[in-house]
Amino acid sequence: MKIEETLNREIYNSFIDSASFAHGFQLWEYGEAKRFQGWKPKRFFILDKTKLIGIFQILTKKVCNFKVGIAPFAPVFIIENSNNKKEFVKLIPKLVERERERERLLILLIHPYFDNSLNLLFSVFPSLKQGIAYNSTYIIDLRKELGEIFKKFSPTTRNEIRRSLKEDKLKIEYGNEENLYRRFHNLLVESVKRSKGTCLSFDFFKKLGEETKNNKHSIAFIASYQGKDVSGILLLCCGRTIIYQWAGMSKQLMKLFAQRRLIYEVIKWGKSEGYYFFDLGGITLNAPEKSKKYGIQFFKSSFGGELKEIPGSFVLTKNKLLSILLISLYRFYRNIYEHIKQ
């Protein structure tokens, strides 16, 4: 087995489109959009002799004169083969060393996507695990009948969606036109201002829309009432998986239950498009009541998906002591940051 850098977007996308379960952060287009945040994407093929068996993307960025890298929700394999995964993990230190020489890369974080075998194999490296940002998510199996999925919703969620459908006050639009991305971003800005957080620039979403225009790897859903946008979701669509990645809503007219209605519409759309899984995005279990994270967890749990644990990031450097020091500093920063936000 070997790892080779690639510039072949067509083959890379063709491979990832054939995956049943993959995350949108490994999309070629996501890497291009991340350039607006100062990240540089590099893509790699995993080859068994001449056969392509996996792909992954690394994003690198200079931070305080040090170059760091992250491989978010990587790698992507199509065929489950434990030997392939073991061999891949063995090659990672060589890859880090090679990138250290070529790119002066100090540290690489690899973040597997719900792959228990890879999590176990990567555990030989120091790790940033639960307690750091989001630690779980809910997955809805779209291969089930719509009625069966709907039955698993909480009673409150079912009633609100039924009421929204019966009243028929909301206009639902979806697509990847720039106008929809602009409207979604306006809702996102409004939401972020209320939570006093930070917001990605419109240039990021505009670039994402331009890059995915022909392959529908990202889709915006907008709910409006009497000409005013009240709720929006922006999805990443990767292989047979949909990811509920970003959401925004207006504080006005929240009794229209637009966000729950949009998720229901996404589920219907995803089934019609042949997707297998709907990832509702990150949550934090055991968050303090009345906190923002508790509210997010309560909302997403109401759709009855299967709870999945996010493994955390495994830290790779040439120097293990340096890894431990960097992890300690990062945890200290996160703890201070979370305390301030609360």
Contacts in CASP RR format, 6 or more apart in sequence:
PFRMAT RR
TARGET T0000
AUTHOR 0000-0000-0000
METHOD contacts of the structure
MODEL  1
MKIEETLNREIYNSFIDSASFAHGFQLWEYGEAKRFQGWKPKRFFILDKT
KLIGIFQILTKKVCNFKVGIAPFAPVFIIENSNNKKEFVKLIPKLVERER
ERERLLILLIHPYFDNSLNLLFSVFPSLKQGIAYNSTYIIDLRKELGEIF
KKFSPTTRNEIRRSLKEDKLKIEYGNEENLYRRFHNLLVESVKRSKGTCL
SFDFFKKLGEETKNNKHSIAFIASYQGKDVSGILLLCCGRTIIYQWAGMS
KQLMKLFAQRRLIYEVIKWGKSEGYYFFDLGGITLNAPEKSKKYGIQFFK
SSFGGELKEIPGSFVLTKNKLLSILLISLYRFYRNIYEHIKQ
1 46 0 8 1.000
1 47 0 8 1.000
1 48 0 8 1.000
1 53 0 8 1.000
1 84 0 8 1.000
1 87 0 8 1.000
1 88 0 8 1.000
1 91 0 8 1.000
2 46 0 8 1.000
2 47 0 8 1.000
2 91 0 8 1.000
3 44 0 8 1.000
3 45 0 8 1.000
3 46 0 8 1.000
3 47 0 8 1.000
3 88 0 8 1.000
3 91 0 8 1.000
3 95 0 8 1.000
4 44 0 8 1.000
4 45 0 8 1.000
4 47 0 8 1.000
5 42 0 8 1.000
5 43 0 8 1.000
5 44 0 8 1.000
5 45 0 8 1.000
6 12 0 8 1.000
6 43 0 8 1.000
6 44 0 8 1.000
6 45 0 8 1.000
7 43 0 8 1.000
9 28 0 8 1.000
11 45 0 8 1.000
11 52 0 8 1.000
12 28 0 8 1.000
12 43 0 8 1.000
12 45 0 8 1.000
12 55 0 8 1.000
13 27 0 8 1.000
13 28 0 8 1.000
13 215 0 8 1.000
15 52 0 8 1.000
15 54 0 8 1.000
15 55 0 8 1.000
15 76 0 8 1.000
15 78 0 8 1.000
16 22 0 8 1.000
16 26 0 8 1.000
16 27 0 8 1.000
16 28 0 8 1.000
16 55 0 8 1.000
16 76 0 8 1.000
16 238 0 8 1.000
16 239 0 8 1.000
17 215 0 8 1.000
17 239 0 8 1.000
18 78 0 8 1.000
18 239 0 8 1.000
19 76 0 8 1.000
19 77 0 8 1.000
19 78 0 8 1.000
19 238 0 8 1.000
19 239 0 8 1.000
19 240 0 8 1.000
19 241 0 8 1.000
20 78 0 8 1.000
20 239 0 8 1.000
20 240 0 8 1.000
20 241 0 8 1.000
20 276 0 8 1.000
20 277 0 8 1.000
21 113 0 8 1.000
21 114 0 8 1.000
21 240 0 8 1.000
21 241 0 8 1.000
21 276 0 8 1.000
21 277 0 8 1.000
22 73 0 8 1.000
22 76 0 8 1.000
22 113 0 8 1.000
22 238 0 8 1.000
22 239 0 8 1.000
22 241 0 8 1.000
23 72 0 8 1.000
23 73 0 8 1.000
23 113 0 8 1.000
23 236 0 8 1.000
23 238 0 8 1.000
23 241 0 8 1.000
23 243 0 8 1.000
23 279 0 8 1.000
24 30 0 8 1.000
24 73 0 8 1.000
24 217 0 8 1.000
24 236 0 8 1.000
24 237 0 8 1.000
24 238 0 8 1.000
24 241 0 8 1.000
24 243 0 8 1.000
24 245 0 8 1.000
25 57 0 8 1.000
25 72 0 8 1.000
25 73 0 8 1.000
25 236 0 8 1.000
26 55 0 8 1.000
26 56 0 8 1.000
26 57 0 8 1.000
26 72 0 8 1.000
26 73 0 8 1.000
26 74 0 8 1.000
26 75 0 8 1.000
26 76 0 8 1.000
26 238 0 8 1.000
27 57 0 8 1.000
27 212 0 8 1.000
27 217 0 8 1.000
27 236 0 8 1.000
27 238 0 8 1.000
28 41 0 8 1.000
28 43 0 8 1.000
28 57 0 8 1.000
28 211 0 8 1.000
29 208 0 8 1.000
29 209 0 8 1.000
29 211 0 8 1.000
29 212 0 8 1.000
29 215 0 8 1.000
29 217 0 8 1.000
29 218 0 8 1.000
30 57 0 8 1.000
30 208 0 8 1.000
30 217 0 8 1.000
30 236 0 8 1.000
31 39 0 8 1.000
31 41 0 8 1.000
31 57 0 8 1.000
31 59 0 8 1.000
32 41 0 8 1.000
32 207 0 8 1.000
32 208 0 8 1.000
32 211 0 8 1.000
33 204 0 8 1.000
33 205 0 8 1.000
33 207 0 8 1.000
33 208 0 8 1.000
33 209 0 8 1.000
33 211 0 8 1.000
34 41 0 8 1.000
34 59 0 8 1.000
34 204 0 8 1.000
35 41 0 8 1.000
35 207 0 8 1.000
36 201 0 8 1.000
36 203 0 8 1.000
36 204 0 8 1.000
36 207 0 8 1.000
37 61 0 8 1.000
37 200 0 8 1.000
37 204 0 8 1.000
38 61 0 8 1.000
39 59 0 8 1.000
39 60 0 8 1.000
39 61 0 8 1.000
40 59 0 8 1.000
40 60 0 8 1.000
40 61 0 8 1.000
41 57 0 8 1.000
41 58 0 8 1.000
41 59 0 8 1.000
42 57 0 8 1.000
42 58 0 8 1.000
42 59 0 8 1.000
42 60 0 8 1.000
43 55 0 8 1.000
43 56 0 8 1.000
43 57 0 8 1.000
43 58 0 8 1.000
44 55 0 8 1.000
44 56 0 8 1.000
44 57 0 8 1.000
44 58 0 8 1.000
44 95 0 8 1.000
45 52 0 8 1.000
45 54 0 8 1.000
45 55 0 8 1.000
46 52 0 8 1.000
46 53 0 8 1.000
46 54 0 8 1.000
46 55 0 8 1.000
46 56 0 8 1.000
46 75 0 8 1.000
46 77 0 8 1.000
46 84 0 8 1.000
46 88 0 8 1.000
47 53 0 8 1.000
48 84 0 8 1.000
53 77 0 8 1.000
53 78 0 8 1.000
53 79 0 8 1.000
53 81 0 8 1.000
53 84 0 8 1.000
54 75 0 8 1.000
54 76 0 8 1.000
54 77 0 8 1.000
54 78 0 8 1.000
55 75 0 8 1.000
55 76 0 8 1.000
56 71 0 8 1.000
56 74 0 8 1.000
56 75 0 8 1.000
56 76 0 8 1.000
57 71 0 8 1.000
57 72 0 8 1.000
57 74 0 8 1.000
58 69 0 8 1.000
58 70 0 8 1.000
58 71 0 8 1.000
58 74 0 8 1.000
58 99 0 8 1.000
58 108 0 8 1.000
59 69 0 8 1.000
59 70 0 8 1.000
59 71 0 8 1.000
59 72 0 8 1.000
60 67 0 8 1.000
60 68 0 8 1.000
60 69 0 8 1.000
60 99 0 8 1.000
60 103 0 8 1.000
60 105 0 8 1.000
61 67 0 8 1.000
61 68 0 8 1.000
61 69 0 8 1.000
66 106 0 8 1.000
66 107 0 8 1.000
67 103 0 8 1.000
67 104 0 8 1.000
67 105 0 8 1.000
67 106 0 8 1.000
68 105 0 8 1.000
68 106 0 8 1.000
68 107 0 8 1.000
68 108 0 8 1.000
68 109 0 8 1.000
69 105 0 8 1.000
69 107 0 8 1.000
69 108 0 8 1.000
69 109 0 8 1.000
70 108 0 8 1.000
70 109 0 8 1.000
70 110 0 8 1.000
70 111 0 8 1.000
70 313 0 8 1.000
71 108 0 8 1.000
71 109 0 8 1.000
71 110 0 8 1.000
71 111 0 8 1.000
72 111 0 8 1.000
73 111 0 8 1.000
73 112 0 8 1.000
73 113 0 8 1.000
74 110 0 8 1.000
74 111 0 8 1.000
74 112 0 8 1.000
74 113 0 8 1.000
75 88 0 8 1.000
75 112 0 8 1.000
75 118 0 8 1.000
76 113 0 8 1.000
77 84 0 8 1.000
77 85 0 8 1.000
82 117 0 8 1.000
85 115 0 8 1.000
85 117 0 8 1.000
85 118 0 8 1.000
85 121 0 8 1.000
86 121 0 8 1.000
89 118 0 8 1.000
89 121 0 8 1.000
89 122 0 8 1.000
89 124 0 8 1.000
92 110 0 8 1.000
92 316 0 8 1.000
93 316 0 8 1.000
95 108 0 8 1.000
96 105 0 8 1.000
96 108 0 8 1.000
96 316 0 8 1.000
96 317 0 8 1.000
96 318 0 8 1.000
97 318 0 8 1.000
99 105 0 8 1.000
99 108 0 8 1.000
100 106 0 8 1.000
100 318 0 8 1.000
106 317 0 8 1.000
106 322 0 8 1.000
107 315 0 8 1.000
107 316 0 8 1.000
107 317 0 8 1.000
107 322 0 8 1.000
107 323 0 8 1.000
107 326 0 8 1.000
108 315 0 8 1.000
108 316 0 8 1.000
108 317 0 8 1.000
109 128 0 8 1.000
109 313 0 8 1.000
109 314 0 8 1.000
109 315 0 8 1.000
109 316 0 8 1.000
110 122 0 8 1.000
110 313 0 8 1.000
110 314 0 8 1.000
110 316 0 8 1.000
111 311 0 8 1.000
111 312 0 8 1.000
111 313 0 8 1.000
111 314 0 8 1.000
112 118 0 8 1.000
112 119 0 8 1.000
112 122 0 8 1.000
112 311 0 8 1.000
112 314 0 8 1.000
114 308 0 8 1.000
114 309 0 8 1.000
114 310 0 8 1.000
114 311 0 8 1.000
119 311 0 8 1.000
122 311 0 8 1.000
122 314 0 8 1.000
123 314 0 8 1.000
125 314 0 8 1.000
125 315 0 8 1.000
125 316 0 8 1.000
125 323 0 8 1.000
126 314 0 8 1.000
126 315 0 8 1.000
126 320 0 8 1.000
126 323 0 8 1.000
126 324 0 8 1.000
126 327 0 8 1.000
127 312 0 8 1.000
127 313 0 8 1.000
127 314 0 8 1.000
127 315 0 8 1.000
127 327 0 8 1.000
128 312 0 8 1.000
128 313 0 8 1.000
128 314 0 8 1.000
128 315 0 8 1.000
128 327 0 8 1.000
128 330 0 8 1.000
128 331 0 8 1.000
129 135 0 8 1.000
129 311 0 8 1.000
129 312 0 8 1.000
130 309 0 8 1.000
130 310 0 8 1.000
130 312 0 8 1.000
131 284 0 8 1.000
131 334 0 8 1.000
132 312 0 8 1.000
132 313 0 8 1.000
132 330 0 8 1.000
132 331 0 8 1.000
132 334 0 8 1.000
133 284 0 8 1.000
133 334 0 8 1.000
134 281 0 8 1.000
134 282 0 8 1.000
134 283 0 8 1.000
134 284 0 8 1.000
134 310 0 8 1.000
135 283 0 8 1.000
135 284 0 8 1.000
135 285 0 8 1.000
135 309 0 8 1.000
135 310 0 8 1.000
135 312 0 8 1.000
136 282 0 8 1.000
136 283 0 8 1.000
136 284 0 8 1.000
136 285 0 8 1.000
136 307 0 8 1.000
136 308 0 8 1.000
136 309 0 8 1.000
136 310 0 8 1.000
137 279 0 8 1.000
137 280 0 8 1.000
137 281 0 8 1.000
137 282 0 8 1.000
137 283 0 8 1.000
137 300 0 8 1.000
137 307 0 8 1.000
137 308 0 8 1.000
137 310 0 8 1.000
138 279 0 8 1.000
138 280 0 8 1.000
138 281 0 8 1.000
138 283 0 8 1.000
138 300 0 8 1.000
138 301 0 8 1.000
138 303 0 8 1.000
138 304 0 8 1.000
138 305 0 8 1.000
138 306 0 8 1.000
138 307 0 8 1.000
138 308 0 8 1.000
139 277 0 8 1.000
139 278 0 8 1.000
139 279 0 8 1.000
139 280 0 8 1.000
139 305 0 8 1.000
139 306 0 8 1.000
139 308 0 8 1.000
140 149 0 8 1.000
140 267 0 8 1.000
140 277 0 8 1.000
140 278 0 8 1.000
140 280 0 8 1.000
140 303 0 8 1.000
140 304 0 8 1.000
140 305 0 8 1.000
140 306 0 8 1.000
141 149 0 8 1.000
141 276 0 8 1.000
141 277 0 8 1.000
141 305 0 8 1.000
141 306 0 8 1.000
142 149 0 8 1.000
142 242 0 8 1.000
142 267 0 8 1.000
142 270 0 8 1.000
142 271 0 8 1.000
142 274 0 8 1.000
142 275 0 8 1.000
142 276 0 8 1.000
142 277 0 8 1.000
142 278 0 8 1.000
143 276 0 8 1.000
146 267 0 8 1.000
146 268 0 8 1.000
146 271 0 8 1.000
149 267 0 8 1.000
150 158 0 8 1.000
150 161 0 8 1.000
150 264 0 8 1.000
152 303 0 8 1.000
152 304 0 8 1.000
152 305 0 8 1.000
153 161 0 8 1.000
153 302 0 8 1.000
153 303 0 8 1.000
153 304 0 8 1.000
154 301 0 8 1.000
154 302 0 8 1.000
154 303 0 8 1.000
154 304 0 8 1.000
156 302 0 8 1.000
157 260 0 8 1.000
157 302 0 8 1.000
157 303 0 8 1.000
160 257 0 8 1.000
160 260 0 8 1.000
160 261 0 8 1.000
161 257 0 8 1.000
161 260 0 8 1.000
161 261 0 8 1.000
161 264 0 8 1.000
163 257 0 8 1.000
164 170 0 8 1.000
164 256 0 8 1.000
164 257 0 8 1.000
164 258 0 8 1.000
164 260 0 8 1.000
164 261 0 8 1.000
165 261 0 8 1.000
169 225 0 8 1.000
169 256 0 8 1.000
170 223 0 8 1.000
170 224 0 8 1.000
170 225 0 8 1.000
170 230 0 8 1.000
170 256 0 8 1.000
170 258 0 8 1.000
170 261 0 8 1.000
171 223 0 8 1.000
171 224 0 8 1.000
171 225 0 8 1.000
171 227 0 8 1.000
172 221 0 8 1.000
172 222 0 8 1.000
172 223 0 8 1.000
172 261 0 8 1.000
172 262 0 8 1.000
172 265 0 8 1.000
173 180 0 8 1.000
173 221 0 8 1.000
173 222 0 8 1.000
173 224 0 8 1.000
174 180 0 8 1.000
174 219 0 8 1.000
174 220 0 8 1.000
174 221 0 8 1.000
174 222 0 8 1.000
174 265 0 8 1.000
174 269 0 8 1.000
175 216 0 8 1.000
175 219 0 8 1.000
175 220 0 8 1.000
175 221 0 8 1.000
176 209 0 8 1.000
176 212 0 8 1.000
176 213 0 8 1.000
176 216 0 8 1.000
176 218 0 8 1.000
176 219 0 8 1.000
176 220 0 8 1.000
178 206 0 8 1.000
178 209 0 8 1.000
178 210 0 8 1.000
180 220 0 8 1.000
180 222 0 8 1.000
181 202 0 8 1.000
181 205 0 8 1.000
181 206 0 8 1.000
181 208 0 8 1.000
181 209 0 8 1.000
181 220 0 8 1.000
181 234 0 8 1.000
182 202 0 8 1.000
182 206 0 8 1.000
183 220 0 8 1.000
183 222 0 8 1.000
183 229 0 8 1.000
184 205 0 8 1.000
184 220 0 8 1.000
184 222 0 8 1.000
184 232 0 8 1.000
184 233 0 8 1.000
184 234 0 8 1.000
184 246 0 8 1.000
184 248 0 8 1.000
185 202 0 8 1.000
185 205 0 8 1.000
186 229 0 8 1.000
187 222 0 8 1.000
187 229 0 8 1.000
187 230 0 8 1.000
187 231 0 8 1.000
187 232 0 8 1.000
187 248 0 8 1.000
187 249 0 8 1.000
187 250 0 8 1.000
188 199 0 8 1.000
188 200 0 8 1.000
188 234 0 8 1.000
188 246 0 8 1.000
188 247 0 8 1.000
188 248 0 8 1.000
189 199 0 8 1.000
190 248 0 8 1.000
190 249 0 8 1.000
190 250 0 8 1.000
190 251 0 8 1.000
191 247 0 8 1.000
191 248 0 8 1.000
191 249 0 8 1.000
192 198 0 8 1.000
192 199 0 8 1.000
194 251 0 8 1.000
195 292 0 8 1.000
196 341 0 8 1.000
200 246 0 8 1.000
205 234 0 8 1.000
208 218 0 8 1.000
209 218 0 8 1.000
211 217 0 8 1.000
212 218 0 8 1.000
216 237 0 8 1.000
217 236 0 8 1.000
217 237 0 8 1.000
217 238 0 8 1.000
218 234 0 8 1.000
218 235 0 8 1.000
218 236 0 8 1.000
218 237 0 8 1.000
219 234 0 8 1.000
219 235 0 8 1.000
219 237 0 8 1.000
220 232 0 8 1.000
220 233 0 8 1.000
220 234 0 8 1.000
220 235 0 8 1.000
221 232 0 8 1.000
221 233 0 8 1.000
221 234 0 8 1.000
221 235 0 8 1.000
221 262 0 8 1.000
221 265 0 8 1.000
221 266 0 8 1.000
221 269 0 8 1.000
222 229 0 8 1.000
222 231 0 8 1.000
222 232 0 8 1.000
223 229 0 8 1.000
223 230 0 8 1.000
223 231 0 8 1.000
223 232 0 8 1.000
223 256 0 8 1.000
223 258 0 8 1.000
223 259 0 8 1.000
223 261 0 8 1.000
223 262 0 8 1.000
224 230 0 8 1.000
225 253 0 8 1.000
225 256 0 8 1.000
225 258 0 8 1.000
228 250 0 8 1.000
228 252 0 8 1.000
228 253 0 8 1.000
229 250 0 8 1.000
230 249 0 8 1.000
230 250 0 8 1.000
230 252 0 8 1.000
230 253 0 8 1.000
230 254 0 8 1.000
230 256 0 8 1.000
230 258 0 8 1.000
231 247 0 8 1.000
231 248 0 8 1.000
231 249 0 8 1.000
231 250 0 8 1.000
231 258 0 8 1.000
231 259 0 8 1.000
231 261 0 8 1.000
231 262 0 8 1.000
232 247 0 8 1.000
232 248 0 8 1.000
232 249 0 8 1.000
232 258 0 8 1.000
232 259 0 8 1.000
232 262 0 8 1.000
233 244 0 8 1.000
233 246 0 8 1.000
233 247 0 8 1.000
233 248 0 8 1.000
233 259 0 8 1.000
233 262 0 8 1.000
233 263 0 8 1.000
233 266 0 8 1.000
234 245 0 8 1.000
234 246 0 8 1.000
234 247 0 8 1.000
235 242 0 8 1.000
235 243 0 8 1.000
235 244 0 8 1.000
235 245 0 8 1.000
235 266 0 8 1.000
236 242 0 8 1.000
236 243 0 8 1.000
236 245 0 8 1.000
237 243 0 8 1.000
237 275 0 8 1.000
239 275 0 8 1.000
240 274 0 8 1.000
240 275 0 8 1.000
240 276 0 8 1.000
240 277 0 8 1.000
241 275 0 8 1.000
241 276 0 8 1.000
241 277 0 8 1.000
241 278 0 8 1.000
241 279 0 8 1.000
242 266 0 8 1.000
242 270 0 8 1.000
242 275 0 8 1.000
242 277 0 8 1.000
242 278 0 8 1.000
242 279 0 8 1.000
243 279 0 8 1.000
243 281 0 8 1.000
244 263 0 8 1.000
244 266 0 8 1.000
244 278 0 8 1.000
244 279 0 8 1.000
244 280 0 8 1.000
244 281 0 8 1.000
245 281 0 8 1.000
247 259 0 8 1.000
249 258 0 8 1.000
249 259 0 8 1.000
259 299 0 8 1.000
260 302 0 8 1.000
263 280 0 8 1.000
263 303 0 8 1.000
266 278 0 8 1.000
267 278 0 8 1.000
270 278 0 8 1.000
280 300 0 8 1.000
280 303 0 8 1.000
280 305 0 8 1.000
281 300 0 8 1.000
282 296 0 8 1.000
282 300 0 8 1.000
282 310 0 8 1.000
283 293 0 8 1.000
283 296 0 8 1.000
283 297 0 8 1.000
283 300 0 8 1.000
283 301 0 8 1.000
284 293 0 8 1.000
284 294 0 8 1.000
284 296 0 8 1.000
284 297 0 8 1.000
285 297 0 8 1.000
287 293 0 8 1.000
287 294 0 8 1.000
287 295 0 8 1.000
287 297 0 8 1.000
288 294 0 8 1.000
288 342 0 8 1.000
291 342 0 8 1.000
292 341 0 8 1.000
301 307 0 8 1.000
315 323 0 8 1.000
315 326 0 8 1.000
315 327 0 8 1.000
316 323 0 8 1.000
317 323 0 8 1.000
317 326 0 8 1.000
END
